[in-house]
Amino acid sequence: MGYLHQTDQEIWDNHGSYQWTYFGEEIKQIISFFLSKRLSGKNLDLGGGWYLSYPNSTVVDLSPVCLEHNPAENKVQFNLDDIAEGKKLPFEDHSFHSATMISSWQYLKDPRSVMKEIERVIMPGGEVYIINGQGAGLDRLIRQSTYSTEIQKFLEKIGYDTFIEDIPHSKTPSRNEEFKSVGVALPQDTLFGKESSVRDKLRWISEQEEENEPFIDAFVSDQISKAWFKFSQLRTYPITKHSKEVLESYQGFSDKYVKLTGEQPLLYLDDCRIKLDLSLPGDPTHVTMLVSPEDEKKGRQNAVSEYGNICIYISRRKDLIETLRNEKDKSGPNYSCLTKEDRSDLIEFLTITPLNGYTKAMQDMAYAAVKDFEREIIEQKAWRLYSLFKEYKQRSTVDLLISKKLTASKGRIPIVGEGKLDFERSLEHFSKFILY
């Protein structure tokens, strides 16, 4: 079927197949953090797609593909456009404490009827949070305004009490008006008739802003706390038999390479050691061999043809390392002539995972050259660890590693030893990477 003739569901199924979003995953995490400070109880997330923004949510979406990727326990495929034709959401009256619409308002056919249906399934006095990136969305499907002030005007025109909040998402204040939430305080019966608690809500928001640390600082602190909790589960971890076999394999390749070329290869994984130590058969292994521009002219890369998963990286870094080694062999290396760029290259080299004895020996030599720059070394190691923690499509590598450790503890993975993860000193540097 041609692109122009796709149904709405087919379009969202297509985007859901690769978990598309028009804003980054850290924005989604910030929205989740924002909601965690405002919601309690059962939430109804309308148009939730593949991302679970609040843990205790029932997610409703048009696309079964998006719902398949969403980790929510309760998921319902439903076309919100059908509400305009009189169809009801498949829930009893007053089933939820709150509702959320995150970047879904702009796609509604009849927002008035959707709001009335939300009012039916939410408990009296509950709240609705309609969150949007200002002016953002999938253009060909947009039917309503994507601007929160316009959404607020519409809602107040049809009788709802509302309030707007900015959702800060950047360390640059000038960018923090891109995401906003329109809060809707639903009415409830009182001695004075139906009223909402919008005044109480506005008072609460004001008090929170006065009493608590700034939102972005609170988010960063929350992320670091989560990182500590996850990494603490990996203080010690099992080293798999497979990881040992990987090292033996690449040491064997290195020995063959020396016989073929007369030179030692710099061979490594551009990642944290723990990923290798907990590796299993079938895991992707992205191996890098560092070669100099001169090596490339000699055709050294031809010697790795039987190892198809080795990536040749041509860099002056190898020349730098070889120069230090040659100076050491003669009269001792001269570290004073290292430039800032040289130092940065060596510090990055320290944090890779060596796959043969020669690369490990060159790491030790590189450390001798930059050991006085301990803070920079820790910061580079912290960046490596942060890459394990950072989520991609609501998954992180550290969660996978924790799962592997749990599986190994049940005797399902052959192990040959125990590793230790030193992460505490790295955490203080995470604040530099979050929202970077």
N, C-alpha and C positions, 0 to 999 in steps of 0.2 A: 504494500500500500504506500502511495506517495506521502511525503512528509506533510504536504498541505492538507491531506485528507485524513490524517490521524485523528482519532477521538481523544478527548481529554485524558481518559484512562491510559490509552496507548502512549501518549506523550509522557505522562508521569511514570508509567512502567519503564519506559526507555531511560528516563533520567534516574529512576530508582535502581536500575540495574548496575549503575556505577556510583550510586549514592551521591548524586550531584547536589551542590548547594551553591548559592551565589555569594555566601560569606563564609569565612574560614571557620575551622573547627573550634578554635579558641573562642570565637564569638559565641558559638553554641554553648560552650562550657560556661561562659560568662552569663548567658541567659539562664542556664540551669542554676547557677549560683544565685542570681537575682531571684528566681522563683523559689529557691530553697528558703529564702528569708521572708517569703510572703505566703506560701501555701502550707497547709497542713491537711491531713485527711486524704480522701479520695478525690482525684482530679480527672477531668475529662479533657483530653487533648485532641482537638479537632483539626484535621489536616496535619497530623504529627509527622507523617513521612517516615523516614528510616531512623530518625534520631529520637531517643528517649530523653526528654528535657526535664522531667520530674519523675522520680522513681515510682511513686504510687499513682501512676496514670493508666487509665484505659485509653488506648490510642485508636482514633477513628481516621481512616484515610480511604481515598478512592482507589489507590493502587495496591493490589496484593503483592506486587514486587517490593514496594517500599516497606510494607508491613512485614514481609519475610525477613528483611534486614533489621527491623526494629526489635530490640531485646525486651520490650515490654511483655509482661505475662498475659495481659488482656488486650487483645487487638480485634478490631471489627472493621471489615470492609464495608464502606457505605458512601454513597454519593450525596454530598450535602445539597446539591442542586435539587434532589428529589423532595426536599423539605418544602420547596416552593410549590410543589404539586400536591401537598397534603400528607406526604409520608412522614412518619415519626422515627426519631432515633430509637433503636431497640433497647431502651432502658426504661425502668419504672420511674414514676415521678419522684423527684427529690433524692436521686441515687448518689449524687456527688456533692462534695463540699465546694468545688471550684471548677472552672473551665479555663482552658488556654487555647489561643489561636496564634501560632508563631509563624509569621509570614504565610498566612493562609486567607486572611480577610480579603485581600485584593482579588482572590479568585472566586469569591462567592457570587452566585447568580442573584440571590435575594437575601441580603444580610438581615433585613427586618424579620423575615420568617425564621431565619436561623437563630436570631437573638431570642425570639419568643419560645422556640423549642429548647434553647439552652436554659431559659428561665424555668421551663417545666421540669427539667431533669436535675437542676441544681437546687440545693436546699435554700429556703428563703433566707435572705441576708448574705448569701454567698457572693463570691467575687469572680469576675472574668478578666483575664489579662490578654489583651490583643497587642502583640509585639511585632514591630515592623522595622526593617531598614528603610529609611526615608527615600522614596522614589525607586525602590528596588523590587525586582521580581522577574518572572518569566513573561516577557512583553506580550507574546502572542495569546496568553491566557488571562491577562489582567482585565478585570471588569470594574473594580472599585478602586478608590484612591489608595495609594500606598503611604500617604502622609498622615501621621498620627493626629495632627490638628484637624484635618478634614474628617477623619474617622470619628474624633470626639464630637465635632459639630453635628454629624449625622446622628450619633447615639443620643445626644442631648435633645435633638429635634424630635426624636420619637419617645422621649420621656425618661431616659436613664441618667442617673447621677454618675459622673465620671471624674477621673483625675489622670493627668499625664505625668510620667516619670521618665527622665533620661536614664539610659542604661550605659554608664561609662564603659568603654571597652579599649581604651588606649591610654598610654602614659602621656600622650600629647593632648592636653585639654581641648584644643581647638577641634579635635576630631570626635569629641564625645557627644555630639548631637545627632550622629548618624543613626543610632538605634534608640527607639522610644517604646514605651509601653503605655497603652491606654487602659487604665483600670476602670472596671464597671462595678459599682456597688449595687447589687440587686436588692430590690425592696423586700421588706418583711412586715408582718402585721405588728403594730404597736398600739398603745392606748390612744394614740392620736391618728390612727389610720396607717396606711402603708407608707413606710419610710425606709430609706437606706441608711447605712452607717458611714456614708462618705466623709462626714465631718470627723468621726472618730479615726477613720483611716488616714486622713490628711494630717491629723494631730500625731498619729503614730509615726508616720513617715518623717515628720519634722523632728520628733524626739530621737528617732534612730540616727538621723543625720547629725544631730548635736552630740549624742552620747558615744557613738561608735567611730572607729577609724574610717578614713575615706574608703569608698567602695572598692576602688582598684587595689588599694593596699590590703583590704580584707580578702579580696579574691586571691591575690598573690600568696598571702599567708595560708589560705585554705589549700591552695595547690601544693605548697611546700609540706603542709601537714599530711596531705594525701600521699605525697612522694615518700615521706618518712615512713608512713605506715606500710607502704608496699615494699620499699627496699629493706625494711627491717625484717621482713619475712625471708630475705635472701642473705642475711648476715653470713650464714653458712649454707652451702648448697652442694649437691652431689655432682661429681665430675663423671660424665658418661663414658662408657667404653668406646662409643662411637667417636667422641672427640679425640681420644687418644689415637684411634685409627686414622683420623684425619691428619693429625700432626705427623704421624709416621709416614703417611702417604706423601705429604709435601716435603718432608725431609728426604724421602727417597727420590722424589723428583729433583730436588736441589742437588743431590749427589750426582745424578745423571747429567744435570745441566753443567756442573763443574767439569765433568769428563768431556762433555761435548764442546764447551766454549773456553774452559780454563778460568772462568770467573764465577764468583759466588753470587747467587741471586738474592736480591732483597725482596722477600716474599711475605705478604701479610694480609690480614683482614682489617679493613678500615672500620673497626667496630670494637666494642668492649669485649674483654676476655670472657666474661660470663656467658655471652652468647655462644661462643665456641664450646666452652666447658659443658654447657647443657644441650648441645646439639644432638640431633637424632638422625638416623638414616632418612633420607628424603628431604631434609631441610635444605633450603638453598644456601650455597656457599659462594660468596662473591669475593674471590681472591684477587689481589692486586700484586703485580710485579713492577717494581720501580726500576725504570731504565733511564739512562741519560740520552740526550740527543745524539751523542757519539755512538752509543750502543745501537740506536735505531739505524744508523748508517751501516753498521756491521751486520744488520739483519738478525740481531739476537732474538727478536720475537719469534722467529721461525722455530726456535728450539722448544717452544711451549705448545706446539701444535697438537700434541697428543693430550694435553690438558686444556680442553676447550673452555673451561670455566675460569681461566686466568685472564684478567684484564691487564693489558700493558699500559702503564702510566708513565708517559715521558715527561721528565721533570729535571730541572737543575738541582733538585734536592739530592739526587744520587751523587752528582758531582761534589756537592758540599760534604756529604758523608764520606765519600772516598778521599777527599782532600784531608779531612780530619784524621782519617785512618792512616794515610800515608805520612802525615806529619808526626803522628804518634809513633809509627814504626821507625822514624828517623831520630828525632831529638825531643819529641814531645809536642803536642798540638799547641798552636798559638790561638787561644780563645779571644784574645783582645781585639783581633781583627774582624770578628763576627759583626755583621750588620744587624739592624733590627729585623730585617726580613729573614736573614739567616736564623736568628734566634727563634723567630716565629715558626719557621719550617721545622727546626729541630724539636721544639716543644710539641708540635702536632705529631711528629714522628714518634715521640715518646708514648703516645696514647693509643697507637695502633696495636693489634695483636699479632706478634711475630709467628711465622709458621715454619721457621727453621732456626738452627743454632746461630747462623751467621747474622741474621736480622736481629736476633736477641742481643748478640754481642755488640752490634752497631748501636742498638738502643742504649746499652750501658755506656758506650762511649759518648753518645749524644747527651746523656744525662750529665756526664762529667763537665760538658761544655756549658750547660745552662742551669746547673743545680742551684745557682744563687738566685734564680728567678722562680722560687718555689710557688709564689702566689699565682703566677701565670700558668705554671704546670697544673696546679690544682684546678684552676679555672677551665683549662682545656679538658681535663678529666671530667669535670662537672658537666661540661657540654655533652660529652659522650654519654654520661649517665642520664642527662635530661632527655636525650634522644630516645632512650629506652622508655622513659616515663610519658613522653608526649603522645597524646592520642591521635590516631588517624582512623577516621570512620568509626569512632567510639570504641576503638580497641587500642591497646598499648602493648609494646613488646614486654614490658615488665610483668604484665598480667599473664602472658604466655609463659614466661620463665617461672613464675610462681606455680602455674598449673603443671609444668614439667617436673618441678621439685616435688609436688604433691604426688604425681604419678610414680615418680621414682621411689618415694617413701613407702609405697604400697608394693614394692618389689617388681614392678612391671617394666623397669628400665635397667639394663645392666650398668653398674657403676664401678669405677676403679679408684675413687678417692673423694676427697672433700675440698671444696674451695671456699674462700672467704671474700666477702665483698665489703670493701672499705668505702662507705658512702657518706658518713656523717660530715666530714669537712667539705664535701662537695655541695651539700644542700644550701649552705649560706650563699652560694653563687647562683642558685636557681632563679633568684629574683631578677637577675640580669637577662635571663632568657625568656621568661614568661612575658607574653605580649611584646616580644622584641620585634 
